[in-house]
Amino acid sequence: MGAFGPLRNPANMFTALVLVIFAITPILAPALDESFYVIVFARIMVWGIAAVSLNLIMGYGGLISFGHAVYLGIGGYTVGILAFHGVTSAWIQWPLAIGVSGLVALVFGAISLRTKGVYFIMITLALAQMIFFLSVSAERYGSDDGLNVLARSDLGVSFFSLNNKTDMYYTIFAFLLASVFVSWKLVNSRFGTTIRAAKSNDTRVQSIGVATYRYRLTAFVIAGIMCGIAGLLQANLEGFVSPDMMNWQRSGELIFMVVLGGMSTLFGPVTGAFVFLMLSEVLAGWTIHWHIIFGPFLVLVVIFARGGIAGLLTRRADRD
Amino acid sequence: MTDVIAPNVTKDIALKANGLKKAFGGLIATDNLSLSVATGEIHAVIGPNGAGKTTLVNLLSGMLRPDAGSIQFNGRDVTRLPAPARVKAGLSRSYQITSIFRDFTVLENVMFSVQARQGHSFRFWKPVSRDASLIDPARELLGRVGLGDRVDIRAGELAYGEQRQLEIAISLATQPSFLLLDEPMAGMGPEESQRMIEFLRALKGAYTILLIEHDMDAVFALADRITVLVYGKVIATGAPDDIRNDPAVREAYLGGDDSDDCSEEGAA
C-alpha cells in the first residue's frame, strides 16, 4: 500500500518524468530561451508541497479540510511581517513560520476534529476564513493589497542565496522532495497505519483499543507545518504576500489538485498541482473565459477518473 | 467507581452488569438489565429482533453510555470507561455487520490490531511492513483461525465467511480475556456456521465469551448458560436445558415447539 512501486508502473514512470522535468528546468529553460518556465515550475512545486501536505490528512486520513490554504498564508505572512520589521534571517523566520503554522493547526485541529463529515468541512473553512479576515483587516500589513516581502530570507551563507533564481528554485525542489519523502515514511509507519485505519473504519479502530483523536490531531499539525513551509517558500518566491494566498478558493484548488492527481498516492498531489496549474496557464492563454473549459474538465475528471491521474495510469497498467 | 466488592466474590465473575438502562428517544432499548458472566464460560444472549442485543453489546463495550446502571469487569467498575480503555483492560468485541479494514490486506488487518495491543502508535519512521514484532504474531494468529493462506489478499475481497473469521481474528489480536461476539454467524450459510461453531468451541476456556446469536443450533451447541432478552428486559437466565423448557421463554420467544423459526429470523 502506498509505497513506491516498481518503475514499470506507468504512474511511477509519469512521476519520474515530472521529477526529471523539475530537476533540469533551470538548465534547460534558459537554453531554450524560455526562462519564464523556471518561475512557473517553481510555483507549481510550491503548490505541490501544499497539496502533498493536504493529501496526508485528506487522502490518507479521510479528513477533508476546506481551509488548508490558511497555512500557506500563515507561513507567508510570518516571513513577510518579520521582513517588514527588519528580521530577515532564515534561521529566525523559518522556525517561527513552522512554529506558528503548527500552533494554529493544533488549535484549529483540536476544535474541528471533534466533528465529522460536512461539519468538519465547514468548521475548517470557517476557521480559515477567520485568519483570512484578520489579514484583510491588518492595515499595517497592507490589508487587501497585501504586503511586499522587503527582503528574501537570508540563509547567512555566501555561496547560496534565495536572491539567486536558481538557488531559489532548487531550494523549493529540495523541499518538495523532502515533503514526498516524509509522507512516504509517515504513511508506512505505525503512525500512518493508524491514520489510514481510522479513515477506513474509525469505529473498528476504537474497538481495538486506539483513541483516534490524538493521532488525527498529530497528522493535522504535521500537515499544517508542511503547508506552512510551502507558504514561507511562496512568500520568498513571489516577494509578496496577500490575503488571497489563504482565500477559501485556494483551499478548494488544493483539494482539487489532490483529487486530480490521485488521493492517497504519494506523488499524485504533485502531478495534480502540475496538471492543474499548467492547464489553467495554457487555457488562460487561449481565452479569458477559460473557466468555462476548466470547470467542466474538472467535473469530468471527478466522474470518470476516480483515483485521479495516478488511478488512471495504474488502471491502464492493470489491464496490460 | 469506589464500588468495592470482596475479591473472593468477584473472582469467578468476569463481567457483571447491574440495572443497565438505555433509551433512544421514546424507545427503551435496555430496561433495567442485569447480567453476570462467569470466567471461562460461553454465555449466550438470545432474543427476537429488536430485543436490544446489539445495544447491550454497545453498552458493554463502551461504544454507548448507559442512562443508568453499572458495569463491572473483573471486579472493576468500567461504566465510565471509554471503549479503547476497555479493550486495554481485556474486553474485546466483534461486530454483527462485518467491521474490518477493507483496503488493508488480511495480514495488515491483524498487524494493526497487534500494533494497537503493543501500545501507542506515535512511531513515525519505521515501516510496519518490515516490523517482525507485528508480522510474526499476526501470521501466527491468522494460521490459527484458518486464514493462513489468505494473508496477502485484500480483506474486502475475502469470501463472506472468511471476513467473519478475520473479524474475530482482529478481536483476538488485542489479546483479550473476554470476547463480546455480536452474531458471529450472521448471514452465514449452514456449512460456514458449522465451521464457525467449531472455531468458537476451540476458543472455549481460553476466553470468556458473551455470545449474541440468532442461530439457535449454535447457541445450544456452545453455550454454558443462556440469557433471554425481550424488549430490553431479561426474562430468563439459565442452563440451555432450563431455557429450552422455560414456559415464559417458549411463549415470549421460542414460539411453540419449533426453534428453527428463530434461526430463520437471524438471516434477515
Interface residues (C-beta under 8 A of the other chain):
Chain A: M1 A3 K185 L186 N188 S189 R190 F191 G192 T193 T194 R196 A197 S200 N201 T203 R204 V205 Q206 S207 I208 G209 V210 A211 Y215 T218
Chain B: S61 M63 P82 A83 P84 A85 V87 K88 S92 R93 Y95 S99 I100 F101 R102 D103 F104 T105 E108 M111 F112 S113 Q115 A116 R117 S121 F122 R123 F124 W125 K126 P127 V128 S129 D131 I170 S171 A173 T174
